[in-house]
Amino acid sequence: MSETTLYSSSKHLPVLDGVRGFAVFLVVVFHFYGIGFGWLGVDLFFVLSGFLITGILVDSKEKPHFFRNFYARRTLRIFPLYYFALIVFFILIALNIHQLKDPHFYTQHAAWYLLYIQNWLYAWKDWPRDGVLNHFWSLAIEEQFYLFWPLLVYFLPTRKLLTTCIILIAVSVMSRYLVWYQGADDTPVQFVATICRLDGLAIGASIALLIRHNPQWLMRSCKWIFIITIPVIISLYLLAKTIKYDSVYYMTAGFTFFDLFWGGILISCFLPEFNLSRRFFSSKWLTWLGKYSYGIYVYHWIIYQMCWPWFRVAAGNVVIADVRYIYGTLCLAATLLISIASYRFLEQPVLSLKKRFS
């Protein structure tokens, strides 16, 4: 079997759009409808990002302008939407078009968001009273990953890269255990600190390397990933007795097993014997969500949190538990409309420039 039989970054596979769509679906149902396990969508994003980014880097390693092209293309994909959302948010604060409890938190710490280090702000100070930009922590981790990972891919051979992935996974697990052992659980360090969450990205990166250099081993290992992770995850749930992310069982070893499970799901999308997986993630509704997933992720929680005070008053000072599904559905409709418009008028024109850095 050749190294390009299963996957190459030069090919566009709708099934991967579907995986991305499923990840954002989980996050949205978690935030809008209180579906407790939906936070696992972020872990799926990490695994998929590690896989895609590493694949792009490996496939372009021998091409000229390696670093320039990578960072230019990442900038065109990520920055316009991210900074547009931030600018609009801070304009609303400046014009006092909001009902935030503590808007000064954001103005005082604006530099953290501008520099993509807000995850460390949350690790240091805890979640802000207004959770409008809480979900940006994962974007910060990915951006920080992009700073050092291209250097390692460029200078290290495949075997050493795989060793590095294993080291990153071990460092993440040990870091989370150390935080727990030290009793530093008054802030979400284990959940948002980069050093604690590199395992998902490293697992995705490992899959990208193996799918190119040892696809037969990867195919054989897929079923064993499920054989190992599913019983472990069930056991962790029985111990934790909750599906909330902040259980000690999840925030130590659990995240890694969740990421390994998602890694198995990702591998299954390339294997004929897992036809059900391929068909599910290739479904039109998931690939459609995947197309707009970045905008959906960025906008959805901002819309939900910013609009809630006005909706609550308009509905007669209701509590969220009474109107969760109605309000969530309204926010979902608004999120989809804004994300589609954003893709059409902001993201797509900028993305057309990426061909200059091929």
C-alpha positions as CSV (number, residue, x, y, z in Angstrom):
1,M,0.0,0.0,0.0
2,S,1.5,3.4,-1.0
3,E,1.8,6.2,1.5
4,T,-0.9,8.2,-0.3
5,T,-3.5,5.5,-0.6
6,L,-5.5,6.4,2.4
7,Y,-5.2,10.2,2.5
8,S,-3.2,13.2,1.2
9,S,-3.8,16.8,2.2
10,S,-4.0,17.7,-1.5
11,K,-7.3,15.8,-1.6
12,H,-10.6,17.3,-0.3
13,L,-12.6,14.6,1.5
14,P,-16.2,15.5,2.5
15,V,-16.0,13.0,5.3
16,L,-13.6,15.3,7.1
17,D,-16.0,18.2,6.7
18,G,-18.5,15.9,8.3
19,V,-16.2,15.2,11.3
20,R,-15.7,19.0,11.7
21,G,-19.5,19.5,11.5
22,F,-20.1,16.8,14.1
23,A,-17.6,18.5,16.4
24,V,-19.3,21.9,16.2
25,F,-22.7,20.2,16.5
26,L,-21.6,18.7,19.9
27,V,-20.4,22.1,21.1
28,V,-23.6,23.9,20.1
29,V,-25.9,21.3,21.7
30,F,-23.8,21.5,24.8
31,H,-24.1,25.3,25.1
32,F,-27.6,25.8,23.7
33,Y,-29.5,22.8,25.0
34,G,-27.4,21.6,28.0
35,I,-26.5,18.2,26.5
36,G,-23.8,17.4,29.0
37,F,-21.3,15.4,26.9
38,G,-21.3,18.0,24.1
39,W,-18.1,19.5,25.5
40,L,-16.3,16.5,23.9
41,G,-16.7,18.3,20.6
42,V,-13.7,20.5,21.5
43,D,-11.6,17.3,21.9
44,L,-12.7,16.2,18.5
45,F,-11.6,19.5,17.1
46,F,-8.2,19.1,18.7
47,V,-7.7,15.7,17.2
48,L,-8.9,16.8,13.8
49,S,-6.8,19.9,13.8
50,G,-3.6,18.0,14.8
51,F,-4.3,15.6,12.0
52,L,-5.0,18.2,9.3
53,I,-2.2,20.6,10.2
54,T,0.4,17.9,10.5
55,G,-0.7,16.5,7.2
56,I,-0.4,19.8,5.5
57,L,3.0,20.4,7.0
58,V,4.4,16.9,6.1
59,D,3.1,17.1,2.5
60,S,4.7,20.5,1.9
61,K,7.9,19.9,3.8
62,E,10.0,19.6,0.6
63,K,8.3,22.5,-1.1
64,P,9.8,26.1,-1.2
65,H,8.6,28.8,1.2
66,F,7.5,26.2,3.7
67,F,7.1,28.5,6.7
68,R,5.8,31.5,4.7
69,N,3.1,29.5,3.0
70,F,2.0,27.8,6.1
71,Y,1.7,30.9,8.2
72,A,0.2,33.0,5.4
73,R,-2.5,30.4,4.8
74,R,-3.3,29.9,8.5
75,T,-3.5,33.7,8.9
76,L,-5.9,34.0,6.1
77,R,-8.1,31.2,7.5
78,I,-8.1,32.2,11.1
79,F,-7.4,35.9,11.7
80,P,-10.2,37.7,9.7
81,L,-13.1,36.1,11.4
82,Y,-11.5,36.0,14.9
83,Y,-10.5,39.6,14.9
84,F,-13.8,40.7,13.3
85,A,-15.7,39.0,16.1
86,L,-13.4,40.7,18.7
87,I,-13.7,44.1,17.1
88,V,-17.5,43.9,17.0
89,F,-17.6,42.7,20.6
90,F,-15.4,45.6,21.9
91,I,-17.3,48.1,19.9
92,L,-20.5,47.0,21.6
93,I,-18.8,47.4,24.9
94,A,-17.5,50.9,24.0
95,L,-21.0,51.9,22.9
96,N,-22.6,50.4,26.0
97,I,-24.8,48.2,23.8
98,H,-24.7,45.3,26.3
99,Q,-25.9,44.1,29.7
100,L,-22.7,42.5,30.9
101,K,-22.1,42.2,34.6
102,D,-18.4,43.0,34.3
103,P,-17.4,44.5,30.9
104,H,-14.2,45.9,32.5
105,F,-12.8,42.4,32.7
106,Y,-12.7,42.4,28.9
107,T,-11.4,45.9,28.4
108,Q,-8.7,45.4,31.1
109,H,-7.6,42.1,29.5
110,A,-8.1,42.9,25.8
111,A,-4.4,42.2,25.1
112,W,-4.8,38.6,26.2
113,Y,-7.5,38.1,23.5
114,L,-5.6,40.0,20.8
115,L,-2.5,37.9,21.4
116,Y,-4.3,34.5,21.5
117,I,-3.4,33.8,25.1
118,Q,-6.8,34.0,26.8
119,N,-6.6,30.4,27.8
120,W,-3.8,31.3,30.2
121,L,-5.9,34.2,31.5
122,Y,-8.7,31.8,32.5
123,A,-6.1,29.4,34.0
124,W,-4.8,32.3,36.1
125,K,-8.0,34.2,37.0
126,D,-10.8,31.6,36.5
127,W,-13.7,32.1,34.1
128,P,-15.0,35.7,33.9
129,R,-18.5,36.5,35.3
130,D,-19.7,37.0,31.8
131,G,-18.9,34.0,29.7
132,V,-19.2,35.7,26.4
133,L,-15.7,34.7,25.1
134,N,-15.1,31.6,27.3
135,H,-15.1,29.3,24.3
136,F,-12.1,31.2,22.8
137,W,-9.7,29.2,25.0
138,S,-9.6,26.4,22.5
139,L,-8.7,28.8,19.7
140,A,-5.8,30.1,21.7
141,I,-4.4,26.6,22.3
142,E,-4.5,25.8,18.6
143,E,-2.9,29.0,17.7
144,Q,-0.1,28.4,20.2
145,F,0.3,24.9,18.8
146,Y,0.9,26.4,15.3
147,L,3.8,28.5,16.6
148,F,6.1,25.6,17.5
149,W,4.7,22.5,15.6
150,P,5.8,23.6,12.1
151,L,9.4,23.9,13.4
152,L,9.4,20.4,14.8
153,V,7.8,19.0,11.6
154,Y,10.4,20.7,9.4
155,F,13.5,19.7,11.4
156,L,12.6,16.3,12.8
157,P,12.3,13.0,10.8
158,T,9.1,11.0,11.0
159,R,10.2,8.6,13.8
160,K,11.4,11.4,16.0
161,L,8.1,13.3,15.3
162,L,6.2,10.3,16.5
163,T,8.3,10.1,19.6
164,T,7.6,13.8,20.2
165,C,3.9,13.1,19.9
166,I,4.1,10.5,22.6
167,I,6.1,12.8,24.8
168,L,3.5,15.6,24.3
169,I,0.7,13.1,25.3
170,A,2.6,12.1,28.4
171,V,3.4,15.7,29.4
172,S,-0.3,16.6,29.1
173,V,-1.4,13.7,31.3
174,M,1.4,14.4,33.9
175,S,0.6,18.1,33.9
176,R,-3.0,17.5,34.7
177,Y,-2.1,15.0,37.4
178,L,0.3,17.5,38.9
179,V,-2.3,20.3,39.0
180,W,-4.7,17.9,40.7
181,Y,-2.0,16.7,43.1
182,Q,-1.2,20.2,44.1
183,G,-4.9,20.9,44.7
184,A,-4.9,23.8,42.3
185,D,-8.5,23.3,41.3
186,D,-9.9,26.8,42.0
187,T,-9.3,27.7,38.3
188,P,-9.8,25.6,35.2
189,V,-6.1,25.0,34.6
190,Q,-6.4,21.3,33.6
191,F,-9.1,22.2,31.1
192,V,-7.6,25.3,29.4
193,A,-3.8,25.4,29.9
194,T,-2.0,24.6,26.7
195,I,0.5,22.2,28.4
196,C,-2.5,20.2,29.8
197,R,-4.3,19.9,26.5
198,L,-1.7,19.0,23.9
199,D,-2.6,15.3,23.9
200,G,-5.5,15.7,21.4
201,L,-3.4,17.6,19.0
202,A,-0.6,15.1,19.3
203,I,-2.9,12.1,18.8
204,G,-4.2,13.7,15.6
205,A,-0.6,14.5,14.5
206,S,0.4,10.8,15.1
207,I,-2.5,9.6,12.9
208,A,-1.4,12.0,10.1
209,L,2.2,10.6,10.3
210,L,1.1,7.0,10.4
211,I,-1.5,7.3,7.7
212,R,1.4,8.3,5.4
213,H,4.2,6.1,6.6
214,N,2.6,3.0,8.1
215,P,-1.0,2.8,7.0
216,Q,-1.2,-1.0,7.4
217,W,-0.4,-0.7,11.2
218,L,-2.9,2.1,11.5
219,M,-5.6,0.0,9.9
220,R,-4.9,-2.9,12.2
221,S,-4.8,-0.7,15.3
222,C,-8.2,1.0,14.8
223,K,-10.4,-1.7,16.3
224,W,-8.0,-2.0,19.2
225,I,-8.4,1.7,19.9
226,F,-12.1,1.1,20.4
227,I,-11.6,-2.2,22.4
228,I,-9.4,-0.3,24.8
229,T,-11.0,3.2,25.0
230,I,-14.7,2.3,25.2
231,P,-14.4,0.2,28.4
232,V,-12.1,2.7,30.0
233,I,-14.5,5.6,29.2
234,I,-17.4,3.7,30.6
235,S,-15.4,2.9,33.7
236,L,-14.5,6.6,34.1
237,Y,-18.1,7.6,33.8
238,L,-19.1,5.0,36.5
239,L,-16.5,6.4,38.8
240,A,-17.2,10.1,38.0
241,K,-21.0,9.6,38.1
242,T,-21.3,12.7,35.9
243,I,-20.8,13.8,32.4
244,K,-19.5,17.2,33.4
245,Y,-16.0,17.9,32.2
246,D,-14.7,19.0,35.5
247,S,-14.7,15.6,37.2
248,V,-11.2,14.7,38.4
249,Y,-11.4,11.4,36.5
250,Y,-11.9,13.2,33.2
251,M,-9.4,16.0,33.9
252,T,-6.6,13.7,34.7
253,A,-6.5,10.6,32.4
254,G,-10.0,11.0,30.9
255,F,-9.2,13.6,28.3
256,T,-6.5,11.4,26.8
257,F,-8.8,8.4,26.4
258,F,-11.6,10.6,24.9
259,D,-9.0,11.9,22.4
260,L,-7.8,8.4,21.6
261,F,-11.5,7.4,21.0
262,W,-11.9,10.4,18.6
263,G,-8.6,9.3,17.0
264,G,-10.2,5.9,16.4
265,I,-13.3,7.6,14.9
266,L,-11.1,9.6,12.6
267,I,-9.1,6.6,11.4
268,S,-12.4,4.7,10.8
269,C,-13.4,7.4,8.3
270,F,-10.6,6.1,5.9
271,L,-11.3,2.3,6.3
272,P,-13.8,0.5,4.1
273,E,-14.7,-1.9,6.9
274,F,-16.1,1.0,8.9
275,N,-18.6,1.9,6.2
276,L,-21.2,3.1,8.7
277,S,-18.7,5.7,10.1
278,R,-17.9,6.9,6.6
279,R,-21.6,7.2,5.7
280,F,-22.5,9.0,8.8
281,F,-19.7,11.6,8.6
282,S,-20.3,12.0,4.8
283,S,-24.0,12.9,5.4
284,K,-25.1,16.2,3.8
285,W,-26.1,17.9,7.0
286,L,-22.8,17.2,8.7
287,T,-20.7,18.3,5.7
288,W,-22.8,21.4,5.5
289,L,-22.2,22.2,9.1
290,G,-18.5,21.5,8.6
291,K,-18.3,24.1,5.9
292,Y,-19.5,26.9,8.3
293,S,-18.1,25.3,11.5
294,Y,-15.5,28.0,12.2
295,G,-18.0,30.8,12.1
296,I,-20.6,28.7,14.1
297,Y,-18.0,28.1,16.8
298,V,-16.9,31.7,17.0
299,Y,-20.3,33.3,16.9
300,H,-22.6,30.9,18.7
301,W,-21.7,31.6,22.3
302,I,-21.3,35.3,21.8
303,I,-24.9,35.5,20.5
304,Y,-26.2,33.3,23.2
305,Q,-24.6,35.2,26.1
306,M,-25.0,38.7,24.7
307,C,-28.7,38.3,23.8
308,W,-29.9,36.5,26.9
309,P,-30.4,39.5,29.2
310,W,-32.7,41.2,26.7
311,F,-34.6,37.9,25.9
312,R,-35.0,37.2,29.6
313,V,-36.6,40.6,30.3
314,A,-38.7,40.4,27.1
315,A,-40.0,37.0,28.1
316,G,-41.0,38.2,31.6
317,N,-37.9,37.7,33.7
318,V,-37.9,33.9,33.0
319,V,-35.0,31.7,34.0
320,I,-33.0,29.8,31.4
321,A,-34.3,26.4,32.5
322,D,-37.9,27.4,31.5
323,V,-37.0,28.5,28.0
324,R,-33.8,26.7,27.2
325,Y,-35.0,25.0,24.1
326,I,-36.9,28.0,22.7
327,Y,-34.1,30.4,23.3
328,G,-31.5,27.9,22.2
329,T,-33.3,27.3,18.9
330,L,-33.6,31.1,18.3
331,C,-29.9,31.4,18.9
332,L,-29.2,28.5,16.7
333,A,-31.1,30.1,13.8
334,A,-29.3,33.4,14.4
335,T,-25.9,31.6,14.6
336,L,-26.4,29.8,11.3
337,L,-27.6,32.9,9.4
338,I,-24.7,35.0,10.7
339,S,-22.2,32.2,10.0
340,I,-23.4,31.8,6.4
341,A,-23.3,35.5,5.8
342,S,-19.8,35.7,7.4
343,Y,-18.5,32.9,5.2
344,R,-19.9,34.5,2.1
345,F,-18.9,38.1,2.6
346,L,-15.8,37.8,5.0
347,E,-14.2,34.4,5.0
348,Q,-14.6,33.3,1.3
349,P,-13.1,36.5,-0.3
350,V,-10.1,36.2,2.0
351,L,-9.7,32.5,1.5
352,S,-9.5,33.0,-2.2
353,L,-6.1,34.6,-1.5
354,K,-4.7,31.3,-0.1
355,K,-3.9,30.1,-3.7
356,R,-1.1,32.6,-3.8
357,F,0.6,30.6,-1.1
358,S,0.2,27.1,-2.4
